[in-house]
Amino acid sequence: MSDAAAKTRMQRILDTVERVGNRVPHPVMIFVYLIAIVIVLSAVFGAMGVHVNYQAYNPATGDIEPASTHARSLLTAEGIRFMFTGVVQNFMNFNAVGVIIVAMVGVGVAEEAGLVKALIRKLVVVAPRKALTYILVFVGIVSSIAADAGYLVLIPLAAAAFVSVGRHPLAGLAAAFAAVASAFLVNVLIVPVDGILTEITNDAIRLMNSSRSIDLAANIWFSIVSVIMLTFLITFITERIIEPRLGQYEGDYAVPGETGLSDDEHRGLSFAFWGMIASFAFIALLVLPPGAPLRHPETGAIIGNSPFMTSLIVSIALIFLACGAAYGIGSGSMKGVNDVIAAMQKAIVGLAGLILLLLVISQFIAFFNYTNMATLAAVSLGSVLGRMNLDALWLLIGFVFVVFLLDLIITAAIAKWAIFAPIFVPLLMQLGVEPEAVLAAYRVGDSPMNAITPLNAYFAMIVTFAIKYQKDAGVGTVIALMLPYVIWISLIWTALLAAWQVMGLPWGLH
């Protein structure tokens, strides 16, 4: 069958996914229904006494210890008390809410002042047209070093960059979302989450061999190659599958006919540059000197578990605020402090619908975690896979598949690894698989599904971004956009992992 016919069939399938997905109820109601389902299932499993026994990582002691988890019903007196008394605290504990609001205070000023548009137009002028997608995708993949900044900054920037050169903005949004979400656990650098994953892995290794451990850079070679491969793969999917399906953009956002900058905009960018230098200097004073307040108070560390890394989103918001205000003053788009404050207010007002949705999502996640059903599912799937008597390679691939499935309901990478590591690291070590390979397999399995699970804290925000460019966009629109990425990234990345294992290549530094 011809490639054209195959492409047409794929487009029809994705169009059907979009239509069906957009007919589902409002996202707020989806999570209301999910909450009802969780309540009923928790009562059923609780009455049945469903439980699992396993070895788990204890973050309080840093050891692997025997653990037992039982299903907890939300229809008991204790469960009902939890649902009613925990609403406010559940919302306050949902970190995505604070991160989004703090980030948008700075990003909103930069956007309202016109800095973001000017930077995009500058990027379009400077970057070769053919390299634009590659640049945005690569930056998206490595943005995990700045925690959630990729979701909040790069994804809307990529959509605007695409529309500014006459390309469909949803294709730019999809490419950046795939880069940020579906390649989250690999980077060309060591990022903070690597330290936690390594620590959990080493505790799991000691169940088999108390004298062995892996290094922080144990997966660095595999991660670097993965970043390069994924940059090309995501770009290919964007340009050969996503853009042909979307066609020419005919939305409300007009494509600028002129990408050059005016004298006022050039002056604004000059002011923004000095605003960036000033904000960098200010943050450096808080980080670099010995005993600086944003270093770890005991070890003096800057990277890892330090105040600087914990407050990174605040630093990013501060940089955008300083650059946006400076650009506004320099370009004349802002006259003073009142204009800056008005931009902050406008940015937060624009988050109203998203905050309502996050309120409901936070309750669903809290209720779901209370029932222990995620842990029950993870341990049960792990036990089934372990009893299948597969050889090492197929067990490694099976492990990736299990992580794929569980990522739909447990999006937190660290939480999943705390459950999986004590089960699969010793099991695969007995079959001669290096623990570095198990951790690499976890990186592959954890990331791709992040782009289509509604439990991703930022999924609703991506839908909001899509609506900005296409008024009738919805959950189905985003899922249809992201499904090709999820399928192809899962297949190609798993194949890379299998080839790496078969060829015996070094996973990283020892």
N, C-alpha and C positions, 0 to 999 in steps of 0.2 A: 504494500500500500504506500502511496506517495507521502512525502513529508507534509505537503500541503493539506492532504486529507486528514492526517494525524493531528496537525495543528488545529484544523477546524473542529475536530471532535473534542480536543482538549478545551478549546474556547467554549464550545457548547456546554461541556461539563461545568466549567468554571462559571459560566453565565447562570446555569441552573443553581449552583451553590449560592451565588449572589442573590438570586431571586428568592430562593427558599429562606436564606439567612435573613434577608431584609423583611420577610413577612412575619418573623418571630416577634413577640411582644417587645415593648421598650426594654432596654437593658436593665432598668431598675426593676421591672416586673419579672424579668428572667431570674434575677437573684432572689426576689421574694419567693418565687416558685421553688427555687433550689433550696432555700431555707426550709420551706415546708417539707420537701422531700427528705432533707437531712434529719429533721425532727422525727418524721415517721420511721425512717430506717434506723435511727439511733434507738428508738423504743423497741423495735423488733429485735435488733441485734443484742440490746441490753437484756431483754427478756429471755433470749436464747443463751445468754452467758458466753457469747463469742469472745475468745481471748487468744493471744499468741505469746509464746516464750521465745526469747532470743538473746543474743549478746549485743549490747549497745554502748555507744560512747557516752560517758557521763561528763558533761562540760564542767561540773562543779569540782570533780576530783581529777579530771584529765585521764581517767582510766576506762578500759573496756570492762563492763560489769554485766552480770546476768540481769535481765529485765523481763517483766511480764506486763502486757498491756491488755486491758479489758475494754469492751465497748461500753460507753457511758450514755445512758438515756437522757435526753433533754426533757422528757416528760415526767421525770421524778421531781420531788419537791426541790431538791438541790439544783437540778437542771433548770427548772422554771425560775428559781431565784437568780441563777446565772444569766439567763436570757434577759430578765428585767433589770437587774442591778448593774449589768456590765455594759449596757449600750454606750454610755458616754465614754467609759474607759476603753472599750473596744475601738471606738473611733479615734480616741486620743493616742492609742498604742499603734495605730495603722500609720507606719512611718511615711508611706507614700504621700499622705495628705500634707504633712509638714514640709516634705521635700519639694513638692510641686509649688506650694504657696511661696516658700522662701525663694526658690529659683525664679519664679515668675515675677517677683518684685524687681529683680535685677533685669531679667530678660525683657519684661514688659516696658521698662524705661528705654532699653536699647531699641526695641521694636517701634515704640511710639515716636521716638526721636528720628527714626529713619536710618539708624546705624545698620540694622540687619539687612535692609534692602540695598544700602550702599555697598556693604561688604559683599553681598551676593553678586551685584553687578560688577564689582571689582574682580571677584573670583571668575566670573564668566569671561571678562576681558583678558585676564592673565592666563587662566587655565586653557589648554587646548580642548576644543569641544569634545573630541573623542576620549579625552582623559577624565572628563568631569565625573562620570559615574564611578570610575576606578578610585578617584580621589575621595569622593564622598563615602564609598563603601569601606575603603581602608580606614579612614578616620573613624567611621562608625564602629568597626571591629575593635580598634585599639582604644576607643573611648571608655571601655570598661575600667581603665585605670582611674577615671574620674567618677566612679560609681554610676549614678543615674543621669549624669549630665548629657549623655548621648540621647536618651529619650526626650529630654526637655529642650535641648538646644539643636542637636544635629538633625533630627527628623523633620521638624518644621522648616529648618533651613534648607534641607535637601529638596523638599517639595517646592519651596519658593525659587530655588536655584533652577530647577527643571522648567518651571513655568516661564522664567525670565529668558530662557533660550528657545522658547516655543515647543518644549516637550511637555508631556502630560504630568501635572504635579503629583498625581497619585502614584505614578511610576517612581518618582523621586522619593516619595514617602515610603513606598514599599521597599525600595532598595535600602534605604537607611534603616528602616525598622528591622529588616532581615539581618543587616549587619550588626546592629546594636543588640538585638534579642537572640537571634539564632546562632550567634557565634560568641556568646557571652563569656564562656570560660576559657577562651584562648586569647593570647596576646603576644606581642613581640617582646614585652617586658614582664617582669615579675610584678604582679598586682596584689593588693592586700588580701583578697580571698584565697590566694595560693598558700599563704601561711597557715590559714585555718584548715584547708583541705589536707595539707601536708601533715599537720599535727594529728588530725583524725586518722589519716592513713597509717602513720607510724604506730599509733596505739593499736590499730587493728593488726599490723604486722607482728607486734609483740605477742599476740595470741599464738603465733606459730614459731617465732624466732625472737627471743628477747634481746639478742645482740644486734639485730639488723634494723636499719632505718633508711629512709630516703631523704634526699636533699630538697631544699626549697625549689631548686631549678631542675627537679627530676623529670619534668615534662617539657622543658624549654625548647628542645629541637623539634619535637612533634608539634608544639604550639606554634612555632614560627612558620613551619611548613603549612600547617593548617590555615594560618592567617593568609598566607600567599594564595593557597588553593581556593579558599573561600572568597577572597577578593575577586578573583577571576570568575568563579562560579556564580556568585551573586550578580556580578555585572552581566554575565552572559544571560542569565535568566531574565534579568530586567530588560535587556535590549532585544532579546530574541523571543521571549514569551509574553512578558507583561505589557510592554509598550505596543506590540502589534495588536494585542487583544483590546487595549484601551482606545487605540486610534488617536485621531487628532483631538486636542483639548478644545472644547467649545463651552466651557463654563463661564461663570460670571467674572472670574479674574482675567483681566485683559493682559495679553502678553506685551511687554514694553517693546516699542519699535526701536528704541535707542538705548544702548547699554552704557554709553559714555556718562561720565560724572560732570556736574556743573562745578563752577569755581567754589560755590558755597559748600557743596558736598566734599570737594577735595579739602577745603579748610576744616570741615567737620571731622574728616578722617584723620587729619593731622592732630587736631585736638584730642580725638579719641585715642590716638597712639600714645600721647603724653599722659592721658588719663590711665591707660593700661600700665605704662611704666610706673606711674605714681602708686597705683594699687598693688603692683608686683613688689615695689620697694617696701610698702607698708606691711604686706604679708610676710616678706622676707625678714623684716625686723622682728616679727612675732614667731619666726620659725628657726632661723639660722643661727643666731648667737647661742653660745652655751647657756643652758638654763632658761632659754626662751619659753614663754608661756604655752606655746603650741607644740613643744616637744613632750615626750613622755616624761612625767615628773620623776620617775625612778630610773629608767634606763637611758633617758635622753634621746630615744629613737625618734626619727621624723616619719619614716615609712612604717607601715604595719599598724599595730594597735596604739595609735598616738592621737592626741587631740587634733593635730593637723588633719589627719586622714578622716577622723570622725566628723570634723566640721568642714570637709572639703566643699560641700554644696554651698556653704555660707561664703567661702572664699570666691567661688565661681559667681555667685549672685553679686558679691561686692565688686568684682571685676566688671561685670556687665553693667552694673549701676554706674560705676565711675566712667566707663567708656561711653555709655549711652548719654549720660548727662553732659559729658565733655563734648560729644558729637553734637548734641542738641544746641549747646551754647555756641559752638564754632560754626555750625551751619545756619543758625538762626531759627531752627525749628522749635527751640525752647528759649524762653526769655528769662527764666529764673526758677527758684525753688518750687514755686506753686505749680509750674508746669511739670516738674519732675514728680511731685506728689500726685498730681492728677493722673499721670501715666501709670503710677503704681496702683492707684485705685481702679483705673480702667482694667488693668491686667487681672486684678483679683475679682472684680465683678464678672469678668469673662469666664471665670472658673466656677460660677455658681452651679450650673448643671452638673459639672464633673464632680464637685464636692458632694452634691446630693447622691450621686451614683456611688461614690467612694464610701459614703456613710452606710449604704446598704451592703456593699461588698465587704466592708470591715466586719459587719455583723455575721455575714455568711461564713467568712474565714474563721472568725472566733468560734462560732457554733460548731463548724466542721472539725476544728482542732480539738474542741472540748470532747467530742464524741469518740476520738481516737481512731476513727475509721481510716484515715490516711495511713497511719502506722500499721493497722491490721492488714490493709491491702498490700502495703510494701513488703511486709514480712511474709505474708502468704505467697505472693508472687515469687519472692526470692527462694522460698522453700520448694516451690513447685519446680523452678528452674534447676535448683541444686539436685533434685531427685531424678532428673531426666537423663543422667549418665551420658552427657555429651562430652566430646573431646574438648581440649583446651580452647581451640580457636572458635568452635561453634558455641561454647559456653560463654566466651568473651562477647561474641556477637549477640547471643541471647540476652546477656546482661545489658547490653546497649538497648535492646528492644524493650526490656522491662523498664529501664529508666525513661525511655520515650513515653511509655504509657503512664507511668507515675507522675511525669512532669505535668500532665494535664490537671492533676489535682494537688500536687505538692510542688509549687514553683520555686521555693527557697532552696538554692543549691546546697547550702551548708546543712540544712535540716535533713534533706534526702541522704546526703553522704554520711551523716551521723548514724543513719539506720542501715545503709547499704554496706558501708566499709567493713564492719565487723562480720557481716555475712559472707561477702564475696571475696574480700582480700585473702583470708585464710583458705577458703574453698579453692580459689584459683591458684594460690601458691602451692597447694598440695598437688596440683596438676602441672606444676612447672612453669606457671605464668608469673612473670615478674610483677611485683606490686606497682611498679611504675606504669606497666601496661594496663592494670586495672583502673588506676587513676585516670589515665589517658582515655580509656573507654568510657569512664563516667563523664568526662568533659564532652565527649561526642554525644552521649545520650541525653545529657541534661539540657542542652541549649536549643535544638531546632524547634521543639514544640512551644517554646516561649512566645513565638509569633502568632499562635492561633488559640492559645488557651485564654478564655475570658478571666481566669484567675490571675493572670499577669496584672499586677496593680496598675500598669500603664496602658493596658489594652483599651480601656474606655477612653483614655486621652487620645489614642491614635484614631479612634472612631471620630472624636471631636475634630481633630485636625483634618480628617477626610471630608467631613461635612463642610468645612470652610471652603473647599474647592468644588465639591459636588453636593448640592443641597439634599439630594435623595439618598446619599450614602448612609450605610448602617453597618451593623455587625456583619451581615452577609457580605457586604462590599469588601471589608477588610479581610475576612477569612478567605474569600475568593482570590484576593490579591496575594495573600501570603501562602496559600496552599502549595503552589508550584515550588516556592522556596523550601518549604518544610519537606516536601517529598524528595526533591533532588539533593538538598543538603544532607538529609538523613542517609540516602543511598550512597552518594559519592564519598561522604566523610567516613561512613562505616567501612566502605571499600578501602579507603586510605589506611584506616586503622588496621584492617585485616592484612593488607599488604605489608605494612610496617612490622606487624607481629611475625608474619611468615618469613620475611627477609632478615629478621633479627636486628633491625636498626636500633641504635641507641636512642632512648626516649628523651634523654636530657643529660645534665651534668651529674656526676657522682661525687 
